[in-house]
Amino acid sequence: MIHIYSAELTNRMDYIFRLIFESVLGEQVDFYQNVKAFSTKTGVKINYSSNSEIEGLILQPNSLLFEKDIKPQSCNVFEWGSMPVFFETDGSFLPFDIFAASFYLVSRYEEYLPGKRDRHNRFLSRNSLASQHHFLEKPLINCWAWTMANIIEQQYNECNFTKSKFRYIPTFDIDNAWAFKHKGLLRNTASSIKDLLSGRFKSIGKRFSVLLASGKDPYDTYDYISSLVKANHFQPVIFVLINNKGQHDRSLSHKNKSFRRLIRSLSKWSEVGIHPSYSSEKNEKLLSKEIKQLDEILNKETTSSRQHYLKIIFPKTYRRLLDNGIDTDYSLGYASRPGFRASICTPFHFFDLTENETTSLTIIPFQVMDGTLLRYRNLSPNEATKKIATLMNEVATVGGTFVSLWHNESLCDQGEWKGWKQVYDDMTKLASELSK
């Protein structure tokens, strides 16, 4: 048990102390505002106040956890050992307020502030503190927490923190269930004409080969995915887009019998969640409709989600998911950069800054996406494999959860994805080794 003294206990403080100690370090905490009651406790004690006369490890607090509004913060980053830190403190057992700094990062405080967004209305990774100070590819909160744990252990011999076991969650987005099959005469004809005008003659030949039942659809990689996750005893999560109207939403209709059979077959060996359409961001009724359609196909309530195009607006997106019965979201990551958007590799509850409250929505951030590596970073398969290994080892070092985002189509091993099936094989192999 970790005993915490503070003259004031706020929702922000309760949230971040529990996240650091209970979720990351695996130790329970209790809070005291009464000095006399705090003085009677034995074991690890942290004095989170400016009163140096109170016993325990002293940490002078930054004001962030005691504020209720949202405003620009002064984050002067400096080095502590080999790690960047901010919210400097004086006369404390740490040179910075680890709890205020962690709260700033994990709450995505900076994403609530005004700023330029990309053409899909997404927060720009380059505007993040993590990108500007070169720690986007570090699970910095976990690193800070374990460094603090080592310091506490040196001060309290009876205290012994134990790292959690590395965990890997393979996740997949199905934007296009098939490249050619089950799309109807009109859609296939229009696509063939487009391929013809663009000079993609091989695609035309492949299309007719598949449609004439003499070839396998290149996006039909489901048996491969199933065999891989089963062989390694992973628990995958698959997110299905079921809106087929709009420039960015080109799935099959939820009424398509083959599509419905596919979704039900996937649910036999994987959790299946909703992939809210691009269009649903501006149409709350459409989000509810899509979730109900998936519920009807699966004959059960849908509880997990990942945003199409990773479109997140804080706190609007997460509040709407909560209102529609979603309890777990896997959207938190950047499309343009691999790494740790919230600087953490531990699942955590969404804290709504506008309401200053902890919600019941669990956020499971991902670290790497196939399209990021190929289309945004222009990495070769070999370079991508090395990048994934670096990130995964970072997570394993702190006993965190590594989450990959892949698409069924990127495992086709042809066209622009030639060689990328091996990338996935290598990632799976490393994850299996680290999970032992």
C-alpha positions in Angstrom: 0.0 0.0 0.0 1.2 3.5 -0.9 0.1 6.3 1.4 -0.4 9.7 -0.1 -0.8 13.0 1.7 -2.2 16.1 0.1 -3.9 19.1 1.5 -6.5 18.7 -1.2 -7.7 15.7 -3.1 -9.0 16.3 -6.6 -10.4 14.1 -9.3 -7.3 14.7 -11.5 -5.0 13.7 -8.6 -7.0 10.6 -7.7 -7.0 9.5 -11.4 -3.3 9.8 -12.1 -2.0 8.5 -8.8 -4.1 5.4 -9.3 -3.0 5.0 -12.9 0.7 5.2 -12.0 0.7 3.1 -8.8 -2.2 0.7 -9.4 -2.2 0.2 -13.2 1.5 0.5 -14.0 3.3 -0.4 -10.8 0.7 -2.8 -9.3 0.4 -1.2 -5.9 -2.7 0.1 -4.2 -2.9 3.7 -2.9 -4.8 5.5 -0.2 -5.1 9.2 0.3 -5.0 11.4 3.4 -5.8 15.1 3.9 -5.4 14.8 7.7 -1.8 15.1 8.9 -2.4 13.2 12.1 -4.1 10.2 10.3 -1.3 10.2 7.8 1.4 10.1 10.5 0.0 6.9 12.0 0.6 4.9 8.8 3.7 2.8 8.1 5.3 1.8 4.9 5.7 3.9 1.7 4.5 7.5 2.3 4.5 10.3 -0.2 4.0 13.9 0.9 2.5 15.6 -2.2 2.5 19.1 -0.7 4.7 22.1 -0.1 4.8 21.4 3.6 8.2 19.9 4.2 7.5 19.3 7.8 5.2 16.4 7.0 7.0 13.0 6.9 7.4 10.9 3.8 9.0 11.4 0.4 8.4 15.0 -0.5 7.2 16.0 -3.9 6.4 19.6 -4.4 3.2 19.6 -6.6 2.7 21.5 -9.8 -0.7 23.3 -9.9 -2.1 21.2 -12.8 -3.8 18.6 -10.7 -5.5 21.2 -8.6 -6.9 23.2 -11.6 -10.3 22.7 -13.1 -10.0 24.6 -16.3 -8.1 23.8 -19.6 -5.5 26.3 -20.6 -2.0 26.4 -22.2 0.6 24.9 -19.9 4.3 25.8 -19.6 6.1 22.5 -20.3 9.8 23.4 -20.1 11.4 20.1 -21.0 14.8 19.2 -19.5 16.8 16.0 -19.1 16.8 13.7 -16.0 19.3 10.9 -16.6 18.5 9.8 -20.1 14.8 10.8 -20.0 13.1 14.1 -20.9 10.9 15.5 -18.1 8.9 18.7 -17.4 7.1 20.5 -14.6 10.3 21.0 -12.6 10.2 20.8 -8.7 12.6 22.0 -5.9 13.4 20.1 -2.7 11.7 16.9 -3.8 12.7 13.3 -4.1 12.2 13.7 -7.9 13.3 16.7 -9.9 9.9 17.0 -11.6 6.2 16.4 -10.8 5.8 13.0 -12.3 2.1 12.9 -11.6 1.2 16.3 -13.2 3.5 15.5 -16.2 2.0 12.1 -16.6 -1.5 13.5 -16.4 -0.8 16.1 -19.0 0.4 13.4 -21.4 -2.1 10.6 -20.8 -5.2 12.9 -20.7 -4.1 14.3 -24.1 -4.4 17.7 -22.5 -2.8 19.4 -25.6 -5.4 17.9 -27.9 -8.2 19.9 -26.1 -6.4 23.2 -27.0 -7.0 25.1 -30.2 -4.6 24.3 -33.0 -4.2 23.3 -36.7 -5.5 19.9 -37.7 -5.1 17.8 -40.8 -7.5 17.4 -43.7 -9.3 14.6 -41.8 -9.7 16.9 -38.8 -7.1 15.0 -36.8 -4.6 16.3 -34.3 -1.2 16.7 -35.9 1.5 14.4 -34.4 4.1 17.0 -35.2 2.4 19.5 -32.8 2.6 17.1 -29.9 5.1 17.6 -27.0 6.3 14.1 -27.6 7.2 14.7 -31.2 8.7 18.1 -30.6 11.0 16.8 -27.9 11.7 13.4 -29.6 10.1 11.0 -27.1 7.2 9.8 -29.2 8.7 6.4 -29.6 9.2 5.9 -25.8 6.5 4.8 -23.3 7.7 7.7 -21.2 5.1 7.4 -18.4 6.0 3.8 -17.9 9.7 4.6 -17.9 9.2 7.4 -15.4 7.1 5.2 -13.2 9.6 2.4 -13.0 12.5 4.8 -12.3 10.4 6.3 -9.4 9.7 2.8 -8.2 13.4 2.0 -8.0 14.0 5.2 -6.0 11.1 4.3 -3.6 12.6 0.8 -3.2 15.9 2.3 -2.1 14.2 4.3 0.5 11.9 1.6 1.8 13.5 -1.8 1.9 10.2 -3.6 2.5 8.8 -2.3 -0.8 9.1 -4.4 -3.9 7.4 -3.5 -7.1 6.9 -6.3 -9.7 6.6 -5.7 -13.4 3.6 -7.1 -15.3 4.1 -9.6 -18.0 4.5 -8.3 -21.6 1.2 -8.6 -23.4 0.5 -8.5 -27.2 -2.9 -7.8 -28.8 -3.1 -8.2 -32.5 -5.9 -6.0 -34.0 -7.2 -5.7 -37.5 -9.4 -3.2 -39.4 -11.6 -4.6 -42.1 -12.3 -1.6 -44.4 -12.7 -3.8 -47.5 -13.6 -7.4 -46.8 -12.8 -8.5 -50.4 -11.0 -6.8 -53.3 -13.4 -8.2 -55.9 -15.8 -10.8 -54.6 -19.4 -10.1 -53.5 -19.4 -6.5 -54.7 -22.0 -6.9 -57.5 -21.9 -6.4 -61.2 -22.2 -2.6 -61.2 -19.4 -2.0 -58.7 -17.0 -4.5 -60.4 -17.7 -3.0 -63.8 -17.0 0.5 -62.6 -13.8 -0.6 -60.9 -12.7 -2.5 -64.1 -13.2 0.6 -66.2 -11.2 2.7 -63.6 -8.4 0.1 -63.7 -8.4 0.1 -67.5 -8.2 3.9 -67.7 -5.3 3.9 -65.2 -3.5 1.1 -67.0 -3.8 -1.4 -64.2 -4.1 -4.4 -66.5 -2.9 -6.9 -64.0 -5.7 -5.9 -61.6 -8.3 -6.4 -64.4 -6.9 -9.9 -65.0 -6.9 -10.7 -61.3 -10.4 -9.5 -60.9 -11.8 -11.7 -63.6 -9.8 -14.7 -62.3 -11.4 -14.3 -58.9 -14.9 -13.6 -60.2 -14.7 -16.7 -62.4 -13.8 -18.7 -59.3 -10.4 -19.8 -60.5 -8.5 -17.6 -58.1 -8.6 -16.5 -54.5 -9.6 -13.0 -53.6 -6.3 -11.2 -52.5 -7.9 -9.6 -49.5 -9.2 -13.0 -48.2 -6.5 -13.5 -45.7 -8.7 -14.5 -42.8 -7.6 -18.2 -42.6 -4.0 -17.0 -42.4 -4.8 -14.6 -39.6 -6.8 -17.2 -37.7 -4.1 -19.9 -37.9 -1.4 -17.4 -36.8 -3.2 -16.1 -33.7 -4.5 -19.5 -32.7 -1.0 -21.0 -33.0 0.4 -18.3 -30.7 -2.6 -18.2 -28.3 -3.2 -14.5 -28.9 -6.6 -12.9 -28.4 -7.2 -10.7 -31.5 -9.7 -8.0 -31.9 -11.2 -7.3 -35.4 -13.0 -4.0 -36.2 -15.5 -4.1 -39.0 -16.6 -1.2 -41.2 -20.2 -1.7 -42.2 -21.1 1.6 -43.8 -20.8 1.6 -47.6 -21.9 5.1 -48.5 -19.3 7.9 -49.0 -15.9 8.6 -50.4 -14.1 7.2 -47.3 -16.6 4.5 -46.4 -16.6 1.8 -49.1 -17.6 -1.4 -47.2 -20.2 -3.8 -48.2 -23.8 -3.4 -47.1 -24.7 -4.9 -43.7 -27.4 -6.8 -45.6 -24.9 -8.6 -47.9 -25.3 -12.3 -47.0 -21.6 -13.2 -47.7 -20.4 -10.2 -45.6 -22.7 -11.2 -42.7 -21.4 -14.8 -42.8 -17.9 -13.5 -42.8 -18.5 -11.4 -39.7 -20.1 -14.2 -37.8 -17.3 -16.6 -38.7 -14.7 -14.1 -37.5 -16.5 -13.8 -34.1 -15.9 -17.5 -33.5 -12.2 -17.0 -33.0 -11.9 -13.2 -32.4 -13.6 -10.4 -30.6 -15.4 -8.3 -33.2 -15.9 -4.6 -32.7 -17.3 -1.7 -34.6 -15.2 0.5 -37.0 -17.4 3.6 -36.9 -17.5 5.1 -40.3 -15.8 8.3 -41.5 -19.3 9.8 -42.0 -20.4 9.0 -38.4 -18.2 11.7 -36.9 -20.8 14.3 -38.0 -23.8 12.1 -37.6 -24.5 10.8 -34.2 -27.6 8.8 -35.4 -25.4 7.1 -38.0 -23.0 5.8 -35.2 -25.9 4.4 -33.3 -27.3 2.8 -36.4 -24.0 1.1 -37.4 -23.6 -0.3 -33.9 -27.1 -1.7 -33.9 -26.5 -3.2 -37.3 -23.4 -5.0 -36.0 -25.3 -6.1 -32.9 -28.0 -7.6 -35.1 -25.4 -9.6 -37.2 -23.6 -10.9 -34.1 -26.7 -11.3 -32.1 -25.0 -9.6 -29.1 -24.1 -6.1 -27.9 -21.0 -4.5 -29.4 -18.7 -3.1 -26.7 -15.4 -2.3 -28.5 -14.5 0.2 -31.2 -11.8 1.8 -33.3 -12.4 4.9 -35.3 -12.1 4.8 -39.1 -9.2 6.9 -40.1 -8.4 7.2 -36.4 -10.6 10.3 -36.2 -10.7 11.4 -32.5 -12.0 14.7 -31.2 -11.5 15.1 -27.5 -13.8 14.7 -25.6 -16.6 14.4 -28.2 -15.6 11.1 -29.8 -15.2 9.2 -26.6 -18.4 10.7 -25.0 -20.4 9.5 -28.0 -18.9 6.0 -27.7 -19.9 5.9 -24.1 -23.4 7.0 -24.9 -23.7 4.1 -27.3 -22.6 1.4 -25.0 -18.9 1.1 -26.0 -16.7 0.3 -23.1 -13.3 -0.2 -24.8 -11.6 1.8 -27.6 -8.5 1.1 -29.6 -8.2 4.3 -31.6 -5.4 6.1 -29.8 -2.4 6.3 -32.0 -1.2 8.4 -34.9 -1.8 7.6 -38.5 1.3 9.5 -39.5 3.8 8.2 -36.9 4.4 5.0 -35.0 4.9 5.3 -31.3 3.0 6.2 -28.1 0.5 9.0 -28.6 -0.3 9.2 -24.9 3.3 8.2 -23.9 2.0 5.1 -22.2 1.7 1.4 -23.0 -0.7 0.4 -20.3 -4.5 0.5 -20.9 -6.2 3.3 -19.0 -9.5 5.0 -18.4 -10.5 8.0 -20.4 -10.4 11.2 -18.2 -12.7 13.8 -19.6 -11.0 17.2 -19.0 -14.2 19.2 -19.8 -16.0 17.4 -16.9 -13.0 16.8 -14.8 -14.0 13.2 -14.2 -12.8 9.7 -14.8 -15.1 7.7 -17.2 -15.7 4.0 -17.6 -14.3 3.9 -21.1 -11.0 1.9 -21.3 -8.5 3.1 -23.8 -6.1 0.6 -25.2 -3.5 2.6 -27.3 -1.7 1.0 -30.3 1.9 1.6 -31.3 2.2 0.6 -34.9 0.0 0.5 -38.0 0.8 -1.1 -41.4 -0.2 2.0 -43.4 1.9 4.3 -41.2 5.1 2.4 -41.9 4.5 2.0 -45.7 2.6 5.1 -46.8 3.5 7.8 -44.2 7.1 6.7 -43.3 8.0 5.1 -46.6 9.8 2.2 -44.9 10.9 -1.0 -46.7 9.7 -4.3 -45.2 13.1 -4.8 -43.6 13.1 -1.3 -42.1 9.6 -1.8 -40.8 10.5 -5.0 -39.1 13.4 -3.2 -37.3 11.1 -0.3 -36.3 8.5 -2.7 -34.9 11.1 -4.7 -33.0 12.4 -1.5 -31.4 9.0 -0.4 -30.2 8.0 -3.9 -29.0 11.2 -4.2 -27.0 10.5 -0.8 -25.4 7.1 -2.1 -24.3 8.5 -5.4 -23.0 11.2 -3.6 -20.9 8.4 -1.9 -18.9 6.0 -4.9 -18.8 3.4 -3.1 -21.0 0.9 -4.0 -23.7 1.9 -3.9 -27.3 -0.9 -3.4 -29.8 -0.5 -3.7 -33.6 -3.1 -2.3 -36.2 -3.1 -4.3 -39.4 -5.5 -4.7 -42.3 -6.6 -7.9 -44.0 -5.5 -6.4 -47.4 -2.0 -5.6 -46.3 -1.4 -9.4 -45.8 -2.1 -10.1 -49.5 1.7 -10.1 -50.3 1.2 -8.5 -53.7 1.3 -5.0 -55.2 2.4 -2.3 -52.8 2.2 -4.9 -50.0 4.7 -7.3 -51.5 7.0 -8.5 -48.7 4.8 -7.2 -45.9 3.3 -10.5 -45.0 6.8 -11.4 -43.8 6.9 -8.3 -41.7 3.7 -9.5 -39.9 5.2 -13.0 -39.5 8.3 -11.5 -37.9 6.3 -9.3 -35.6 4.2 -12.2 -34.5 7.3 -14.3 -33.8 8.9 -11.6 -31.7 5.7 -11.0 -29.8 5.4 -14.8 -29.1 9.0 -14.9 -27.8 8.5 -11.9 -25.5 5.2 -13.3 -24.2 6.8 -16.5 -22.8 
